[in-house]
Each structure stands twice: as structure tokens, then as C-alpha cells.
Amino acid sequence: MKRYRIAVLGNGPVGILAALHAARQGHGPVLLLAADPPASIDAEGGGYRIEAVPVSMLALLLEYGIHPHLIGAGQTHAVRQIQWDSQSCMSVPTPRTVHIHRPALEQALWQKLLQEPRIHLHLGEQSLQLHDVGVDSINGDNPNNWHADLLIDASGRAARTASSIDKSQQPWVARLYTLANNTRHPNPVRSHFQPHFKLAALPEGYVYSLATPEVQNVVFVGRGKAVKGSAKELQKLLQDTQAEWVLQGLPQLTEFHSGMARPVSLQWAASARSVLIGDAALARDILSSQGLSCGLSEALCVADLGTPQARANFQQRQKQQRQLHATALLIQIRSCLYGMEAAWQDYAQFIMRART
Ligand SMILES: Cc1cc2nc3c(=O)[nH]c(=O)nc-3n(C[C@H](O)[C@H](O)[C@H](O)COP(=O)(O)OP(=O)(O)OC[C@H]3O[C@@H](n4cnc5c(N)ncnc54)[C@H](O)[C@@H]3O)c2cc1C
């Protein structure tokens, strides 16, 4: 039976960085358990997501050989335009961020992983036998059976090894609208892209837009009317709520590709027999634009979690992070123009549980 000190479950950015980091720290070979390789990049399809991240994250990725140009990072942003506590739009200074191509980040990390001989990759759905903290594979008499002293669960919102998951009964979802610059097109749309982050509150959620020179995203988040309906209906919703400026200068929403709705509201989980990191531990509301960078920071801690005391301290810090995030969200809801609407109030009730 093969023995590992660390096994990582999940090949999202957090899981891959955790495995790369642990391998670099000289913890012997690290096992990475991945359900599937990342999907191939389709910038013109509906799922091409842009994420806003702190500029400092680029330095971290560069340390792992991922150059900013590989992930679409260019212009930095220090101002957001928001319509939140009233129907007027304001420019608000923010810590400097950069917009990156999320599928490109997944591919770049995946390539680094494949080049790292100290990481052993097992693909496909895994049958696991969890112990106090360690884990064994369950494969009958298979000679590829393995044991790991520590299981790091970075399986995202699935939180595969969690003993409890707290999520809202009516999770808010994001509907992503994407427009890619098509260089083959006789009249490229690129010049219309609006790179700055724009955000407007809606009665049952919010809408934001952001872009890189190659891709424009418009994202509707919430429940009910804020995310259901056709592109025309959503555009009408923006007119009715005087939030149409978010689309100003852009082609009609009907020209965008529409992606699948995905849950994006707050969720957290606990596990006594594994260490949860990234979204598996705390999936932040995307309103904060912090999920990716906070998850990657946690990935850099996994090599130091060898003792029960270190794990207890780590989990205590995660709890504090959850409470801080919940408090920040509640402040944002309180100041929201629509904060007294039922959808926002229901969500606020749920978020309060994250402060305990
Ligand atoms: C629409 C949208 C917009 C966002 N915008 C931003 C933003 O602007 N800024 C920001 O910082 N964050 C943003 N986020 C949040 C950010 O994407 C997440 O915080 C980040 O992806 C967390 O990474 P992760 O690796 O923990 O989880 P994930 O990215 O979810 O990765 C989990 C991985 O685990 C794998 N997996 C699941 N189950 C199993 C299993 N049983 N076995 C093996 N593997 C498994 C999955 O296939 C996946 O590859 C956004 C999220 C969404 C949905």
C-alpha cells in the first residue's frame, strides 16, 4: 500500500495550489484526488467567467510559474461604480483589483500540476474510508491502494467529506452572461467592453458587470425575478429599477451567451476527520469578491497542519473569518436600498447563523 502524508481532494484552484505548495515543502509525494480534469477553454461559450481578485494574488501565482498574461490579467482597478443605498450611482474607491479569466487559471494550474513529479494524481470518483484524520482508499485488493495521514478537502461547495453543511434553503444563484471578443468577426465588439466593475442592487438580488479586453461578463445574482426570465426580461428589470446604466455602452443582453445558474450565496461546512479549505470550508457570497484569494491563502497553510493543535488553531481562524464575512454582509444588506424586501431579509436571517 502506498503511504502519503497529505492527500488533497479536489482540483479547483485551491486544491491544486495546496498540492503544489505541500509538494514544494518537501512532504514527500502528495496525492491529488480529482473527479475530472478541468473543462477545455471556450471563450465564446456561456461559462467563461471573469473574477475580480486582489492584485497581490498575481505575485503569489507568479511564484508558481503562472504569468499574469496567461490568465488575462492586465489593467488594475481602484474604483468601482455602485448603485447600492440609493438610486444614484457613485464611484467608490476599493483596494486595487485585477480581472482574470477563471477557466484560464484552472488550465494553467492544471498544467503546473501535471509537470510536478512529486504530485501523484488519481482521477475519477474516489471511494474513501475516513479515520480520525487519516484516510484510506477502498479499492478491494487493488495494488494501487493508498493511505494518507491527513486529508485536505478542497472539493468546493460539494464539501465531500464534511459532517455538516450549512446553506440557505433558498440559495441565491448567479446567472452569467458572456460576450467574447471574436477576432474573426468583421466588426469586433471589443471596443464596447466596459472594464470597470459596476454593481447595482435589485429588489431580489444584484447585478454586476466587469470585463477584460477579451471578455465581458454581466452577472445577475439572487432569486426570483433577479435571475429568472429571458435576457429581454432581465434588461427590462434593469430599466424598471433604474439600474440600466450597468449595461450602458454594451451590446443588447440578447447578444450575450447565457450560462447555467450556479449557487453563490454563503455556505459553510465542518468536518472532524478532514481539513476543509477554500469553498469547501466557507463559500463566501460573491458580493465580497474574496473567495478565490482567501481560498488560495488557506492552500498555503496545509503543509503546517500536521498536529491536532495546528488544525484546531486553523479551524478557529476559519470560524473568525466566517463571522467577519457574515458581519460585513449584514452591514451591506442593512445599507441596501432594497434591504427590507423579503428576499434580502430571508437571506439576512440565514447569514446571522454564520455569526455564532
Ligand atoms: C459566478 C461566480 C463568480 C465569482 N466571482 C468571484 C470573484 O470575482 N472573485 C473571487 O475571489 N471569487 C469569485 N467567485 C468565487 C470563487 O470562484 C471560489 O471562491 C473559488 O472557485 C473557490 O475555489 P475552490 O478550489 O475552493 O473550489 P472550486 O473552484 O469549486 O473547486 C472544487 C473542485 O473540486 C472538485 N470536486 C468536487 N467534488 C469532488 C469529488 N468528490 N472528488 C474530486 N474532486 C471533486 C470539483 O470538480 C472542482 O474542480 C465566484 C464564483 C462564482 C460561481
The ligand as an ORCA input file, in Angstrom:
! r2SCAN-3c Opt
* xyz 0 1
  C     -20.304     33.258    -10.812
  C     -19.179     33.313     -9.821
  C     -18.397     34.456     -9.756
  C     -17.346     34.540     -8.828
  N     -16.595     35.670     -8.790
  C     -15.561     35.757     -7.948
  C     -14.729     36.902     -7.938
  O     -14.941     37.854     -8.713
  N     -13.682     36.944     -7.063
  C     -13.426     35.886     -6.209
  O     -12.443     35.955     -5.431
  N     -14.205     34.788     -6.175
  C     -15.258     34.697     -7.032
  N     -16.032     33.576     -7.042
  C     -15.758     32.527     -6.042
  C     -14.576     31.644     -6.451
  O     -14.816     31.128     -7.744
  C     -14.461     30.489     -5.446
  O     -14.269     31.028     -4.166
  C     -13.309     29.552     -5.809
  O     -13.619     28.877     -7.001
  C     -13.074     28.511     -4.732
  O     -12.146     27.578     -5.227
  P     -12.113     26.079     -4.672
  O     -10.963     25.430     -5.330
  O     -12.215     26.105     -3.185
  O     -13.496     25.431     -5.167
  P     -13.947     25.071     -6.643
  O     -13.446     26.058     -7.601
  O     -15.421     24.841     -6.563
  O     -13.230     23.695     -6.945
  C     -13.625     22.491     -6.343
  C     -13.090     21.356     -7.187
  O     -13.342     20.118     -6.530
  C     -13.778     19.179     -7.478
  N     -14.591     18.166     -6.791
  C     -15.833     18.296     -6.286
  N     -16.238     17.132     -5.740
  C     -15.218     16.256     -5.901
  C     -15.019     14.893     -5.563
  N     -15.961     14.193     -4.950
  N     -13.840     14.305     -5.885
  C     -12.864     15.001     -6.505
  N     -12.995     16.308     -6.860
  C     -14.159     16.905     -6.564
  C     -14.575     19.999     -8.485
  O     -14.664     19.331     -9.727
  C     -13.749     21.270     -8.560
  O     -12.753     21.151     -9.533
  C     -17.085     33.458     -7.949
  C     -17.873     32.296     -8.022
  C     -18.896     32.217     -8.955
  C     -19.728     30.952     -9.031
*
